[in-house]
């Protein structure tokens, strides 16, 4: 049995490429990077990771909202 993020192929545990298997991860404001056993979102400038997406409010707007509250 393989660890999470890996799959058994011909008796060997190999990394799953979540970025290929699940199109749209980290979209629309970022790109997906496969990592051993997982993946990472590289968010566009001004955005932050929000779960498996970079759909969060742009950072500048987030800070403005905090200042106004």
GULUMLUM-987698 format. One record per residue (C-alpha): x, y, z; residue number from 1. Coordinates in nm, 3 decimals, padded with zeros to 5 digits. Last residue first. Example, Ala and Ser with C-alpha at 12.3 -4.5 7.8 and 13.67 -1.06 7.14 Angstrom:
2
VOLUM u v w pos
VOLUM 01.367 -00.106 00.714 2
VOLUM 01.230 -00.450 00.780 1
***
This chain:
69
VOLUM u v w pos
VOLUM -01.305 04.741 00.949 69
VOLUM -01.150 04.984 00.696 68
VOLUM -00.793 04.873 00.764 67
VOLUM -00.885 04.506 00.728 66
VOLUM -01.060 04.573 00.396 65
VOLUM -00.755 04.758 00.267 64
VOLUM -00.536 04.462 00.369 63
VOLUM -00.757 04.220 00.175 62
VOLUM -00.765 04.455 -00.124 61
VOLUM -00.385 04.457 -00.145 60
VOLUM -00.374 04.080 -00.098 59
VOLUM -00.602 04.010 -00.394 58
VOLUM -00.910 03.829 -00.263 57
VOLUM -00.868 03.455 -00.267 56
VOLUM -00.918 03.254 -00.583 55
VOLUM -00.568 03.109 -00.576 54
VOLUM -00.712 02.762 -00.545 53
VOLUM -00.653 02.440 -00.350 52
VOLUM -00.738 02.594 -00.013 51
VOLUM -00.720 02.970 -00.063 50
VOLUM -00.366 03.043 -00.175 49
VOLUM -00.289 03.413 -00.194 48
VOLUM -00.319 03.668 -00.472 47
VOLUM -00.125 03.991 -00.540 46
VOLUM 00.130 03.837 -00.778 45
VOLUM -00.011 03.519 -00.924 44
VOLUM -00.027 03.217 -00.698 43
VOLUM 00.213 02.925 -00.721 42
VOLUM -00.006 02.645 -00.589 41
VOLUM 00.174 02.340 -00.455 40
VOLUM 00.125 01.970 -00.516 39
VOLUM 00.140 01.643 -00.324 38
VOLUM 00.329 01.315 -00.287 37
VOLUM 00.655 01.451 -00.430 36
VOLUM 00.568 01.798 -00.567 35
VOLUM 00.364 01.888 -00.875 34
VOLUM 00.337 02.261 -00.940 33
VOLUM -00.004 02.414 -01.013 32
VOLUM -00.032 02.762 -01.156 31
VOLUM -00.212 03.064 -01.019 30
VOLUM -00.499 03.310 -01.049 29
VOLUM -00.768 03.102 -01.222 28
VOLUM -00.680 02.844 -01.113 27
VOLUM -00.485 02.665 -00.837 26
VOLUM -00.600 02.324 -00.964 25
VOLUM -00.770 02.367 -01.302 24
VOLUM -00.707 02.020 -01.439 23
VOLUM -00.708 01.745 -01.175 22
VOLUM -00.496 01.450 -01.297 21
VOLUM -00.226 01.668 -01.456 20
VOLUM -00.169 01.894 -01.155 19
VOLUM -00.227 01.600 -00.920 18
VOLUM 00.076 01.421 -01.063 17
VOLUM 00.060 01.104 -00.856 16
VOLUM 00.404 00.998 -00.730 15
VOLUM 00.494 00.633 -00.786 14
VOLUM 00.472 00.340 -00.548 13
VOLUM 00.609 00.030 -00.721 12
VOLUM 00.434 -00.310 -00.751 11
VOLUM 00.351 -00.269 -01.121 10
VOLUM 00.199 00.073 -01.056 9
VOLUM 00.101 00.163 -00.702 8
VOLUM -00.018 00.518 -00.652 7
VOLUM 00.129 00.803 -00.451 6
VOLUM -00.024 01.117 -00.299 5
VOLUM -00.118 00.942 00.023 4
VOLUM 00.134 00.669 00.105 3
VOLUM 00.131 00.346 -00.094 2
VOLUM 00.000 00.000 00.000 1
***
